[in-house]
Amino acid sequence: MTKLSDEELAYTNDLPGAERGNPSYFENEVIDHLLGIVLELGAQFWVVRDRLALLEEHLAAKGTVSLEDLDQGKPSDELQAKLAAERQAMIQQVYGRLYSRYGGDKAAATDAFMS
């Protein structure tokens, strides 16, 4: 994945919350806190999703799995590609709605979501 330059991302400076540090997206601080909760829940969901996928892959291949397999294991290249595609779809579907006013719900995964 290619990282976009600051110049290519300049258009994001006009989006709510573009400031670094403690961005403010909405006038009501409570909504900003709720947004932070949603983002953290999404991150935690994805950690569980990755671990579950690795568990399923190990069980399908070996019929058994240990905690060490899960802690030290790495998904196959095929599973990593599948998870990357699913993760991009989830990011666009869930987080794209945050910027739907700006077309974020219709943006390609190569746009601001994946920088």
Backbone torsions as a table, in degrees:
resi	resn	phi	psi	omega
1	MET	NA	129.9	-178.7
2	THR	-88.6	131.4	177.4
3	LYS	-79.8	133.1	179.8
4	LEU	-78.4	146.5	179.6
5	SER	-75.9	163.6	177.0
6	ASP	-58.1	-36.5	179.8
7	GLU	-65.5	-41.3	179.9
8	GLU	-69.0	-24.4	-179.8
9	LEU	-98.6	6.0	-176.6
10	ALA	-56.3	-33.4	-179.2
11	TYR	-62.1	-23.0	-179.3
12	THR	-73.3	-13.6	179.8
13	ASN	-63.1	-21.8	-180.0
14	ASP	-88.9	-5.8	-179.4
15	LEU	-79.2	146.7	176.3
16	PRO	-57.8	137.9	177.2
17	GLY	82.5	12.3	-177.1
18	ALA	-69.7	-20.8	-177.9
19	GLU	-66.5	143.5	177.3
20	ARG	-78.0	159.1	177.2
21	GLY	97.4	-104.6	-178.5
22	ASN	-119.5	76.4	-174.3
23	PRO	-66.7	149.8	176.0
24	SER	-114.6	119.8	-177.8
25	TYR	-95.5	-34.6	-174.3
26	PHE	-130.1	160.0	178.8
27	GLU	-65.5	-34.4	-179.4
28	ASN	-88.1	117.6	-177.5
29	GLU	-60.1	-31.8	-179.9
30	VAL	-62.4	-39.2	179.1
31	ILE	-65.2	-38.8	175.7
32	ASP	-60.6	-41.8	178.8
33	HIS	-65.0	-40.6	177.3
34	LEU	-63.4	-38.2	176.9
35	LEU	-61.5	-43.9	177.0
36	GLY	-60.0	-39.6	177.8
37	ILE	-63.2	-45.2	179.4
38	VAL	-60.5	-43.4	179.6
39	LEU	-64.1	-42.8	179.4
40	GLU	-66.6	-40.7	177.0
41	LEU	-62.7	-38.5	177.1
42	GLY	-62.8	-42.0	178.7
43	ALA	-64.5	-44.8	179.2
44	GLN	-65.6	-38.9	176.2
45	PHE	-57.1	-43.3	-175.5
46	TRP	-70.3	-32.8	174.9
47	VAL	-60.8	-45.8	179.1
48	VAL	-65.4	-40.7	179.9
49	ARG	-61.7	-44.1	178.4
50	ASP	-61.9	-45.9	-177.7
51	ARG	-66.2	-40.0	177.8
52	LEU	-63.6	-41.6	179.0
53	ALA	-63.6	-41.0	177.3
54	LEU	-64.9	-42.7	177.0
55	LEU	-57.8	-48.4	-179.9
56	GLU	-61.7	-40.9	-179.6
57	GLU	-64.7	-44.4	178.4
58	HIS	-63.4	-44.1	-180.0
59	LEU	-63.4	-40.3	179.5
60	ALA	-66.4	-36.8	-176.9
61	ALA	-81.1	-40.6	-172.3
62	LYS	-112.4	-20.7	-175.9
63	GLY	81.6	-4.5	179.1
64	THR	-151.4	161.1	179.5
65	VAL	-153.2	145.6	176.3
66	SER	-112.4	165.3	175.9
67	LEU	-61.7	-35.2	177.8
68	GLU	-63.1	-39.5	176.5
69	ASP	-57.1	-42.3	-178.5
70	LEU	-73.2	-40.9	-177.7
71	ASP	-72.5	-35.8	-175.4
72	GLN	-103.9	-13.4	-174.5
73	GLY	-72.6	162.5	178.6
74	LYS	-134.2	132.7	178.6
75	PRO	-61.0	152.0	176.0
76	SER	-61.9	162.5	178.4
77	ASP	-57.6	-39.9	179.9
78	GLU	-62.8	-45.5	179.9
79	LEU	-67.2	-38.8	177.5
80	GLN	-60.0	-42.3	179.0
81	ALA	-64.7	-42.2	179.2
82	LYS	-63.1	-45.1	-179.7
83	LEU	-65.2	-37.7	178.5
84	ALA	-62.0	-42.4	179.0
85	ALA	-66.4	-42.7	178.9
86	GLU	-64.9	-39.5	179.5
87	ARG	-64.1	-43.6	178.7
88	GLN	-63.4	-40.0	178.5
89	ALA	-64.7	-41.3	179.3
90	MET	-65.5	-43.9	178.9
91	ILE	-58.6	-46.4	-178.8
92	GLN	-66.9	-42.0	-177.4
93	GLN	-68.6	-46.5	-174.9
94	VAL	-84.0	-56.0	-173.3
95	TYR	-80.3	-22.3	175.6
96	GLY	-60.8	-28.2	179.1
97	ARG	-66.4	-24.1	178.9
98	LEU	-63.6	-30.6	-178.1
99	TYR	-115.4	27.2	-178.0
100	SER	-59.9	-29.5	178.1
101	ARG	-61.6	-26.8	-177.9
102	TYR	-105.8	10.4	179.9
103	GLY	87.2	10.6	-178.9
104	GLY	-62.7	-29.5	179.7
105	ASP	-72.9	-12.3	179.7
106	LYS	-113.5	0.8	-177.5
107	ALA	-70.3	148.1	175.4
108	ALA	-74.3	155.5	-178.8
109	ALA	-62.1	-18.2	-179.8
110	THR	-83.8	-3.6	179.4
111	ASP	-82.5	-150.1	-172.9
112	ALA	-56.8	-25.8	-177.7
113	PHE	-63.4	-32.2	-171.3
114	MET	-112.3	18.8	-178.1
115	SER	-75.1	NA	NA
